[in-house]
């Protein structure tokens, strides 16, 4: 080795040693304050930033969902509904105005309006609900050429009744002037009197097998029954809503894990348990929606509250370090799913805001959940990472490989609900990074590690 090579090697060794000596160690620096490489922003979200996300979603949906009806043949816009003698369809759009997913979206827009004070969110829902009511009031069925509008007039399943019914009642109680009562009464009549039930009154389906329970149907029925009880004062609707929660939970809730199975078939001796994330979301949302209007002196109130608390405790155990939840909650090799994460974020935040659970214990999971959800709303306002519509299955491949799509309508309402409820949470509480972690801030107390 020549002199030059020896000198370079010596300098390299000296540089390495100097770097090592200059590095922080336990004696020279507070290592607990080192910045972790978080995959999701680990910070207290700001109300203004949340509203920016909600605005992007609003703008995308307002441009890509129908707000008028057109002549089915000429495609000309119809403005005079009183004639009612033309064949009509909704104008082209990327989403169906009368789907259960859009019932959730209408509710999300209404809540976003309350949380932000911005009227345009509520206007989105009111304009389209008014349109649906106008069609129902002025047009004969032979002139309605939109198959989804016909399904909302003649529901074939809870999907076509429950979420819309609940949203329409909320809109009406918030001041909507449209004549939605005939639609509301039609929806609730289907839920109460026409949907198939097991012998004990549990709402059921005869697909994919006879006498099947879908966990999804807790949400497709319970919020509508709850809202109807609140709207009319008739306790029978509250009674039925409580019964559904209790009887679904008796068959489908795994008390050891704290989460629900997706499907249950009466004729099976064994009941395979696949804990699909979004179905668990429908269940937890159904319970917070019920408790929101259920009188506290109702004999079923305490039981529903206990069930909600048990479910939230179970769900939080399965939150991923990214803030998301997995497609199958207890299988970490399934993909991280957006719509379920948004539903949990909304439901747990609402449970905190309504005093059902301890905010010190659960709010950090909510804030992390929102940060995860917000990362999936792209610049166009599209919600990424949402599983498409999913039936009931009894093998893992069915759930593992369900596609995701930005036009899966299930993601939009939950994102609006989650953002709005987190804004309400932030209005009434303060949070801080305390000893490197997100904590509830106690007024007048400074616990930060020095």
Secondary structure, DSSP 8 states (H G I E B T S, - for coil): --HHHHHHHHHHHHHHHHHHHHS--TTTS-GGG-----SS--S---HHHHHHHHHHHHHHHHHHS--SEEETTT--B---TTT--S-EEE---SS-TTSHHHHHHHHHHHHHHHHH--HHHHHHHHHHHHHHHHHHHH--GGGB--HHHHHHHS-SSGGGTHHHHHHHHHHHHTT--S--HHHHHHHHHIIIIIS-B-TTS-B-B-SSSTTEEETHHHHTTHHHHHHHHHHH--HHHHHHHHHHHHHHHHHHEETTTTEE-SEEETT-SS-----BHHHHHHHHHHHHHHHHHS-TTSTTHHHHHHHHHHHHHHHHHT--TTS-EESBTT-TTS-EEHHHHHHHHHHHHHHHHTTSS-HHHHHHHHHHHHHHHHTTB-TTS-B-S-B------SSHHHHHT--B-TT-THHHHHHHHHHHHHHHHHHH--EEEETTEEEE--TT------
